[in-house]
Amino acid sequence: NLRATLKYDGAFAVVGENRTAYFGSSTDGKVYAIDTKTGRLRWSFFTDGPVRLAPVVSGEKVYVGSDDGLVYCLSAEKGTLIWKFQAASNSRLIPGNGAMIYDDSYNANPDSVAAAIAFLEDLPGEPWLVLGDMGELGPDAVALHRSMGELARDAGVRTLFCIGEMSRKAVTGFGVGARWFATKDELLAALLPELQAG
């Protein structure tokens, strides 16, 4: 029998930053920002599911996860949506050796890859990205794969590993720091020592 390792919903978890208290509600699925000096509501934002854990505030952004499977990035000042990311498709977070692997391996498209790159861009540390081919893109496939490499480079991704014929174009778009591999075994042989080195 599996036992719960975390207890949720006993009370709303609150974080504070710049005279503002932020918390999510598991009752109505909203994120709230309260002025700590006046007690007035500064803004609220609806997600599509209960919010059970405290938001994370970093700079001018608030990050929050919801039971709807999405991670939301909101403006700390206005509560407007900056981006949202489908984190629960087939994804896992795997920590180890000072690295965090975000496994979001499924049939991706340019929008989902762009959202994943935006997610990496806002995380601390040194982002690496492993990409395979995106399917069913029609005549724009070459340009779209190249643009993903350019987008990753411009977002500050340090290293790009690619597999799949079309992903050669992402390597070209990224430039220095990108490598293409013919097989999964070759990719893993290059990647795993880097992770083990921490």
Long-range contacts (C-beta under 8 A, 24 or more apart in sequence): 8-52, 8-53, 9-50, 9-52, 13-53, 13-54, 14-54, 15-54, 15-55, 15-56, 15-57, 17-57, 17-76, 18-76, 20-76, 22-54, 22-55, 22-57, 22-62, 22-76, 23-54, 23-55, 24-51, 24-52, 24-53, 24-54, 24-55, 24-64, 24-66, 25-50, 25-51, 26-50, 26-51, 26-52, 29-66, 29-67, 29-68, 31-55, 31-62, 31-64, 31-72, 31-74, 31-79, 33-62, 33-76, 33-79, 42-79, 43-78, 43-79, 44-79, 45-72, 45-74, 45-79, 45-80, 45-81, 47-72, 58-122, 61-122, 63-122, 71-119, 73-118, 73-122, 83-115, 83-118, 83-119, 84-115, 85-115, 85-116, 85-118, 85-119, 86-112, 86-115, 96-195, 97-195, 97-196, 97-197, 97-198, 98-198, 99-195, 99-198, 100-125, 101-195, 105-132, 107-134, 107-135, 108-132, 108-134, 109-134, 109-137, 110-134, 110-137, 110-144, 110-147, 110-148, 113-148, 113-151, 114-148, 114-151, 117-148, 117-151, 117-152, 117-155, 117-157, 118-155, 120-155, 120-157, 121-155, 121-156, 121-157, 126-158, 127-155, 127-156, 127-157, 127-158, 128-157, 128-158, 128-159, 128-160, 128-161, 128-194, 129-157, 129-159, 129-160, 129-161, 130-160, 130-161, 130-162, 130-163, 130-187, 130-191, 131-160, 131-161, 131-162, 131-163, 131-164, 131-167, 131-170, 132-162, 132-163, 132-164, 132-167, 133-163, 133-164, 133-165, 133-166, 133-167, 134-166, 141-166, 142-166, 142-169, 143-169, 145-169, 145-170, 145-173, 146-170, 146-172, 146-173, 147-173, 148-173, 149-173, 149-174, 149-175, 149-178, 150-174, 153-177, 153-178, 161-187, 161-190, 161-191, 163-187
